Amino acid sequence: MKSFQLNEKTKSFLAEYQLFEDDLIQQVQLQHRLELVAAFGIQKGMRVLEIGCGQGDTTVAIADAAGESGSVVAIDIITEHR
């Protein structure tokens, strides 16, 4: 199995929001999402529309980057489950 190191930004995010404490897979996926948000150039105060957000895992990273002065609207197709 390949070893993986979480960067400081991911560790800080996990600590601040107390997420995925015992789930390495979710931690690695979060690090990828945070890297995507950085690549998108999302900054404090921005307004972001996320289309196709699924359950909102990336939305959380986007909202953190946009900060309290920004906003995020996330939409996805809702299907009825039986």
C-alpha positions as CSV (number, residue, x, y, z in Angstrom):
1,M,0.0,0.0,0.0
2,K,1.3,3.4,-0.9
3,S,1.8,5.9,1.9
4,F,0.1,9.3,1.7
5,Q,0.9,12.5,3.6
6,L,-1.7,15.1,4.3
7,N,-0.6,18.7,3.8
8,E,-0.9,21.4,6.5
9,K,-3.9,23.0,4.8
10,T,-5.8,19.7,4.9
11,K,-4.8,19.0,8.5
12,S,-6.0,22.5,9.5
13,F,-9.3,22.1,7.7
14,L,-9.9,18.7,9.3
15,A,-9.1,20.1,12.8
16,E,-11.2,23.2,12.4
17,Y,-14.3,21.4,11.3
18,Q,-13.6,18.1,13.1
19,L,-14.2,16.0,10.0
20,F,-13.3,12.4,9.0
21,E,-11.1,11.8,12.1
22,D,-10.8,8.1,11.4
23,D,-11.4,7.9,7.7
24,L,-8.2,8.2,5.7
25,I,-10.0,7.9,2.3
26,Q,-12.2,10.9,3.1
27,Q,-9.2,12.8,4.3
28,V,-7.3,12.2,1.0
29,Q,-10.4,13.1,-1.0
30,L,-10.8,16.3,1.0
31,Q,-7.2,17.2,0.2
32,H,-8.0,16.8,-3.5
33,R,-11.0,19.0,-3.1
34,L,-9.1,21.7,-1.4
35,E,-6.5,21.6,-4.2
36,L,-9.3,22.0,-6.7
37,V,-10.6,25.0,-4.9
38,A,-7.2,26.5,-4.9
39,A,-6.8,25.8,-8.6
40,F,-10.2,27.5,-9.3
41,G,-8.8,30.6,-7.6
42,I,-11.8,30.9,-5.2
43,Q,-11.1,33.8,-2.7
44,K,-12.9,35.3,0.3
45,G,-15.9,37.3,-0.7
46,M,-16.6,35.5,-4.0
47,R,-20.0,34.3,-5.1
48,V,-19.9,30.8,-6.5
49,L,-22.5,28.7,-8.4
50,E,-21.7,25.0,-8.2
51,I,-23.8,22.9,-10.7
52,G,-23.8,19.2,-10.1
53,C,-22.7,19.3,-6.5
54,G,-23.8,15.8,-5.5
55,Q,-23.9,15.4,-1.8
56,G,-21.9,18.6,-1.3
57,D,-18.5,17.4,-0.4
58,T,-16.7,19.9,-2.7
59,T,-19.3,22.6,-1.7
60,V,-17.9,22.6,1.8
61,A,-14.4,23.3,0.6
62,I,-15.7,26.0,-1.8
63,A,-17.7,27.7,1.1
64,D,-14.7,27.7,3.3
65,A,-12.7,29.4,0.6
66,A,-15.4,32.0,-0.1
67,G,-15.7,32.8,3.6
68,E,-18.4,34.5,5.5
69,S,-18.4,37.5,3.1
70,G,-18.9,35.2,0.1
71,S,-21.7,32.8,-0.8
72,V,-22.1,29.5,-2.5
73,V,-25.3,28.2,-4.3
74,A,-25.0,24.5,-5.1
75,I,-27.6,22.6,-7.2
76,D,-28.0,19.1,-8.3
77,I,-30.7,16.9,-9.8
78,I,-32.8,15.4,-7.1
79,T,-34.3,12.0,-7.7
80,E,-36.9,10.3,-5.6
81,H,-35.5,7.2,-3.8
82,R,-37.9,4.4,-2.8
